[in-house]
Structure formats: C-alpha cells, structure tokens
Amino acid sequence: MSKINRKICMAPMMDCTDRYDRYFLRLISKNIFLYSEMIATGAIINGDKKKVLNFDEFEKPVALQLGGSDKKELAECCKIVEDFGYDEINLNLGCPSKKVQKNKFGACLIKEPDLVADCLNAMVNSTNLPVTAKTRIGFDQVEDFDYLNNFIEKIKGTGVKTIILHARKAILKGLTPKENLKIPKLNYEMVYEIKKSNPEIEIIINGAITDTNQIRSHLNKVDGVMIGRAIYQSPYFLAEIEKDIFKNNNVPNREKIVEQLVEYVDREVKKGVRVNQIMRHTVGLYHGQRGAGKWKRYLSDNMMARDSDFQKVKHILEVVQNNEKAEMAI
Ligand SMILES: Cc1cc2nc3c(=O)[nH]c(=O)nc-3n(C[C@H](O)[C@H](O)[C@H](O)COP(=O)(O)O)c2cc1C
C-alpha cells in the first residue's frame, strides 16, 4: 500500500464532508487527503451499511472517521470500513457536542486516556488500515503540555502513528459546538512542542488556517495541515493550495469544475440522488468572485427544491459558459 500523503487534509465535518462534497472537492484537488464526517459506530452496526459507507473510487484517498468508545464495536466497524475500501480509519476524540458526550465519545474521551488506549488497541488489531486519532489540546481548565503529552504517549503505545491536533482545548460544559470552534484560544505552540517531543509521530495541525502563507509556516514545524471551514466555505481555495503547495499547474478552472459536476450529477440523479444533495456543497465555488451572488441565487432558486431536475443543472452550465462568462469567470 502506498504511503498516504497527509500534507494537506480536509477536516471531517458533520453534514458537510459527505461523499458528494468529497467528490466535488476531488474535482478541484488531486492531492488533498479527505476525511468523512464522523460516523457513530451504531450507525454502521445497526444501520444500512451501504447507505452509510458507500463512496466513489474517484474520492480516494479518503479516511472514515468513527465516533464511539466501545472497543468491540469500534473493532467491528474497522473491519467493515476496511472492506468498503477506505484508506484510513480515524477516531474522533475532539467533538464537544452534548449529544456526543452523552454517548461518551468525542472530546470527553480526552479525560479517559486508558479507555482511549483500549479502543485504539482494539482498532489497530482489527484492521490493516492505518488507524489515526483527532483530538484537541486540552479540556475545560486543563491546557497543559504534560497532560497532553501523556495522552499522546498513551495513544502512541497502541501503534497509532498519526495524530491530528486541533490547537484549542474543548470546553465540555457551557459552550455550543460552534462556540467551541471560536472561544477557546488557539495555541499552535503547544502543537509544535508536541511534535518536538514526539518526532516519530506524524502530527497534523488544525484550527483556523485560512491561507497558503499560514500553511507553509505550519509545515516548517509539523507534518501536515488540516483545514475545515476555509475550504468548505470557499472550495476553490483548494486550487491555490494545489498550485502553491503541491506545485500542480493543471488545476481546472471553475467552469471546468462545473462541467464535470454536471456529468456527475447526471450519473447520480439516475441512481436516485437529489440534485440538492450534491449542489448544496458548491454554494461557495465562486466565493470572492464577481458574480458569486448570481451563482448562489441560481442554486437557491433552482436546486434547493426537492423537485429539482437535471435540466436545471444543465442550464447552470449554460449560465456559466455563455451568459455570465464575463462576470463569473475567474
Ligand atoms: C460544521 C462542522 C462540523 C464538524 N464536524 C466534525 C466531525 O464530524 N468530526 C470532527 O472531528 N470534527 C468536526 N468538526 C471540527 C473540524 O473538523 C475542525 O476541527 C474545526 O472546524 C477546526 O478547523 P477549521 O478552523 O479549519 O474549520 C466540525 C466543524 C464544523 C464547523
């Protein structure tokens, strides 16, 4: 198996990084490593596995993120996920939502290093895929290098070789998940220190990274950078990443992306997928460009309705290619 390139990763994001979003992002970026949204172990074990886990080969390489804290269930899910053809399995140790805490997974597990080690051990022993973890740098009053480093030591002991660190602690009580992405202060230094103390571990830094200068500067200190909102809200940022970071000079322009999207939508609609399931992820494609408002309006007028049909998507191509070219072209 070829080694995964995690230099730039798309963050796992609930309701965002589903298979349709990942396909769209892959049209722009060949080199980014993609993560699924978090999938709870119960959804895989008790749910419609194909519905939950199927994806298009074109999306690869792609990691599946699991949420759970029952080692047997996690191990069972790893086997299933491997059979579906994913490239990595990640354990979520960073989500602070109330629902997730109630089910005892996500960020509250930072408080239970032994349980985390048990879970990761069971996962590593049940699959040939790389198992990785995504966590925060602390919780509540605890933002302490020694605490975090001991937690990392525990994770390391399981054979996990890649850890994603969201450079903020999680406040487990009193903040909404959205506030938890903003209010706890960023502490990149703590992540750099962890890398210095654990040079053999691949450390991916995450949190509020929005441009290629920041990316380059982080890459001097750690092995990879994970980005969430900046890419989801402005997916064509990936084109800049391809050019600047991966030195790829063959990035398709937005028109080409739309052309390929239309072909994809055509294929998926025939399988029963709603246009909106795909196109909702593309709202930000023209972010920051003249004509961005028109693109958004066109999508909301024509594609957010449940009865959207493919003809309307075809028309969007005409809109981009002919009528609005001058305004919407890059
Ligand atoms: C809408 C949304 C959904 C998210 N869902 C997940 C998730 O399923 N799993 C996870 O580990 N983190 C999740 N996160 C956190 C992101 O992966 C990431 O750590 C966070 O947004 C910080 O990165 P950014 O500043 O680049 O967005 C989510 C964040 C947002 C905004």
The ligand as an SDF file (V2000), in Angstrom:
LIG
                    3D

 31 33  0  0  0  0  0  0  0  0999 V2000
  -19.9710   22.1420   10.6230 C   0  0  0  0  0  0  0  0  0  0  0  0
  -18.8160   21.4520   11.3160 C   0  0  0  0  0  0  0  0  0  0  0  0
  -18.8840   20.0890   11.5340 C   0  0  0  0  0  0  0  0  0  0  0  0
  -17.8170   19.4180   12.1450 C   0  0  0  0  0  0  0  0  0  0  0  0
  -17.8670   18.0590   12.2920 N   0  0  0  0  0  0  0  0  0  0  0  0
  -16.7910   17.3880   12.7800 C   0  0  0  0  0  0  0  0  0  0  0  0
  -16.7490   15.9550   12.7980 C   0  0  0  0  0  0  0  0  0  0  0  0
  -17.6810   15.2720   12.3650 O   0  0  0  0  0  0  0  0  0  0  0  0
  -15.6410   15.3720   13.3160 N   0  0  0  0  0  0  0  0  0  0  0  0
  -14.5700   16.0990   13.7960 C   0  0  0  0  0  0  0  0  0  0  0  0
  -13.5670   15.5170   14.2380 O   0  0  0  0  0  0  0  0  0  0  0  0
  -14.5930   17.4380   13.7700 N   0  0  0  0  0  0  0  0  0  0  0  0
  -15.6500   18.0950   13.2670 C   0  0  0  0  0  0  0  0  0  0  0  0
  -15.6160   19.4600   13.1640 N   0  0  0  0  0  0  0  0  0  0  0  0
  -14.3800   20.1690   13.5440 C   0  0  0  0  0  0  0  0  0  0  0  0
  -13.4530   20.2890   12.3120 C   0  0  0  0  0  0  0  0  0  0  0  0
  -13.0140   19.0280   11.8780 O   0  0  0  0  0  0  0  0  0  0  0  0
  -12.2210   21.1560   12.6380 C   0  0  0  0  0  0  0  0  0  0  0  0
  -11.5170   20.5390   13.6790 O   0  0  0  0  0  0  0  0  0  0  0  0
  -12.6000   22.5580   13.0600 C   0  0  0  0  0  0  0  0  0  0  0  0
  -13.5790   23.1160   12.2020 O   0  0  0  0  0  0  0  0  0  0  0  0
  -11.3730   23.4850   13.0910 C   0  0  0  0  0  0  0  0  0  0  0  0
  -10.8100   23.5890   11.7910 O   0  0  0  0  0  0  0  0  0  0  0  0
  -11.0720   24.8880   10.8570 P   0  0  0  0  0  0  0  0  0  0  0  0
  -10.8010   26.0850   11.7250 O   0  0  0  0  0  0  0  0  0  0  0  0
  -10.1050   24.7270    9.7360 O   0  0  0  0  0  0  0  0  0  0  0  0
  -12.5110   24.8270   10.4310 O   0  0  0  0  0  0  0  0  0  0  0  0
  -16.6840   20.1510   12.5820 C   0  0  0  0  0  0  0  0  0  0  0  0
  -16.6410   21.5170   12.3740 C   0  0  0  0  0  0  0  0  0  0  0  0
  -17.6830   22.1820   11.7410 C   0  0  0  0  0  0  0  0  0  0  0  0
  -17.5930   23.6760   11.5020 C   0  0  0  0  0  0  0  0  0  0  0  0
  1  2  1  0
  2  3  1  0
  2 30  2  0
  3  4  2  0
  4  5  1  0
  4 28  1  0
  5  6  2  0
  6  7  1  0
  6 13  1  0
  7  8  2  0
  7  9  1  0
  9 10  1  0
 10 11  2  0
 10 12  1  0
 12 13  2  0
 13 14  1  0
 14 15  1  0
 14 28  1  0
 15 16  1  0
 16 17  1  0
 16 18  1  0
 18 19  1  0
 18 20  1  0
 20 21  1  0
 20 22  1  0
 22 23  1  0
 23 24  1  0
 24 25  2  0
 24 26  1  0
 24 27  1  0
 28 29  2  0
 29 30  1  0
 30 31  1  0
M  END
$$$$
